[in-house]
Amino acid sequence: MAEPSPEKNPNRPPWRTPLLIIEFSALAILIGSMNFLGRIGDGTDPLSKAWLLVPALASLTVFMSFIGLMYLRWQAAAEQQDKTRHKLTFVLLTLTMLGIWAFGIARTWLSIT
């Protein structure tokens, strides 16, 4: 006889599972594309810049889903009276992190030209 399935946690956010699936799928694409680019970059032909969009978009997807999961944890831990302050702090943290990501991507792109 099959065991009954465990009841769903009512406190668990509905976006958690899709964000985890997106994060790990994008991470697999990122690792695979970096492996692929490492193999084709060894040849004498110059690497096309279009190939760099694959790991750049995959890393952005990993980063955004990580930020989404972090937001879910942050909001679950925040006190009710401090929610606005926590949201503002989180927005500033997110903008800082995305700015650093954009700076890294821009430096990589410019180093190839």
SULGI-V258610 format. One record per residue. PSI is psi as a letter, one per 20 degrees, with the letter a starting at -180 (none if undefined). NEAR is the number of other ideal C-beta (glycine too) atoms within 12 Angstrom. D_FIRST is the distance of its C-alpha to the first C-alpha in whole Angstrom. Layout:
BEGIN
psi->PSI near->NEAR d_first->D_FIRST
psi->PSI near->NEAR d_first->D_FIRST
END
This chain:
BEGIN
psi->p near->3 d_first->0
psi->q near->4 d_first->4
psi->q near->5 d_first->6
psi->q near->6 d_first->9
psi->q near->6 d_first->12
psi->q near->7 d_first->15
psi->q near->8 d_first->18
psi->q near->11 d_first->21
psi->o near->11 d_first->24
psi->i near->7 d_first->27
psi->i near->13 d_first->29
psi->p near->16 d_first->28
psi->q near->20 d_first->31
psi->h near->12 d_first->30
psi->i near->19 d_first->32
psi->g near->23 d_first->31
psi->g near->18 d_first->28
psi->h near->16 d_first->30
psi->h near->27 d_first->33
psi->g near->20 d_first->31
psi->g near->17 d_first->30
psi->g near->25 d_first->34
psi->g near->28 d_first->35
psi->h near->20 d_first->33
psi->g near->18 d_first->34
psi->h near->28 d_first->38
psi->h near->23 d_first->38
psi->g near->18 d_first->37
psi->g near->24 d_first->39
psi->g near->25 d_first->42
psi->g near->19 d_first->41
psi->g near->17 d_first->41
psi->h near->26 d_first->44
psi->h near->21 d_first->46
psi->g near->16 d_first->45
psi->g near->19 d_first->47
psi->h near->26 d_first->50
psi->h near->15 d_first->51
psi->g near->13 d_first->51
psi->i near->18 d_first->53
psi->i near->19 d_first->55
psi->i near->11 d_first->56
psi->r near->11 d_first->58
psi->i near->7 d_first->62
psi->p near->9 d_first->61
psi->q near->12 d_first->61
psi->p near->24 d_first->57
psi->p near->14 d_first->57
psi->h near->18 d_first->57
psi->h near->14 d_first->54
psi->h near->23 d_first->52
psi->i near->26 d_first->52
psi->h near->19 d_first->50
psi->g near->25 d_first->47
psi->h near->33 d_first->46
psi->g near->29 d_first->48
psi->h near->20 d_first->46
psi->g near->30 d_first->43
psi->h near->29 d_first->44
psi->g near->26 d_first->45
psi->g near->27 d_first->41
psi->g near->28 d_first->40
psi->g near->30 d_first->43
psi->h near->22 d_first->42
psi->h near->28 d_first->38
psi->g near->25 d_first->39
psi->h near->26 d_first->41
psi->g near->27 d_first->39
psi->h near->25 d_first->36
psi->h near->23 d_first->39
psi->g near->26 d_first->40
psi->g near->24 d_first->37
psi->g near->20 d_first->37
psi->g near->24 d_first->40
psi->h near->23 d_first->40
psi->h near->19 d_first->37
psi->i near->15 d_first->39
psi->q near->19 d_first->42
psi->q near->12 d_first->44
psi->g near->11 d_first->44
psi->i near->8 d_first->48
psi->j near->15 d_first->49
psi->g near->16 d_first->46
psi->g near->14 d_first->50
psi->h near->15 d_first->51
psi->h near->22 d_first->48
psi->g near->16 d_first->47
psi->g near->15 d_first->51
psi->g near->19 d_first->50
psi->h near->25 d_first->47
psi->g near->17 d_first->49
psi->g near->14 d_first->52
psi->g near->18 d_first->50
psi->g near->22 d_first->48
psi->h near->15 d_first->52
psi->g near->15 d_first->53
psi->g near->21 d_first->50
psi->h near->20 d_first->50
psi->g near->15 d_first->54
psi->g near->16 d_first->53
psi->g near->24 d_first->51
psi->h near->18 d_first->54
psi->g near->14 d_first->56
psi->g near->19 d_first->55
psi->g near->24 d_first->54
psi->g near->16 d_first->58
psi->h near->14 d_first->59
psi->g near->20 d_first->57
psi->g near->19 d_first->58
psi->h near->12 d_first->62
psi->h near->12 d_first->62
psi->h near->18 d_first->61
psi->none near->11 d_first->64
END
